[in-house]
Amino acid sequence: MAVVKNQVKKRLAEGKIVASLNVSRLRTVEIPQIAKACGFQWIFIDLEHSTMDLDVAGQVCAASLPTGVSPIVRVPEGDTTRATRILDAGAQGVVFPHVENADEARRFVGACRYPPVGSRSLAYGGP
């Protein structure tokens, strides 16, 4: 599988502005196409303040990758399991809300990074 570059990181590194479409109620894999057509570079999928489930969010993330629209997902407070699963589904970034200190931030980052930097397990499998 080809590596899909995170266009948000690239544009930010170039000093360019990035704009997002915030998603909490829409539940369709056409969201990334809509975002791209409207000129957005990324979509923000909110799993903390919506009833969207991980399956739908994962489908939207996977549908985003071929469009060049970067999917970034906010997970419920401290939910590292959901964070790693949504990364496996194609999210290019995760937001952990309500981080209170540097130790918490390091723990969350470590859970999302592969060894030797972090402790995230490797997802195997195909379609």
Secondary structure by P-SEA (a helix, b strand, c coil): ccccccaaaaaaaacbbbbbbbbccccccaaaaaaaaacccbbbbbcccccccaaaaaaaaaaaccccbbbbbbcccccaaaaaaaaaaccccccccccccaaaaaaaaaaaccccccbbbbbbbcc
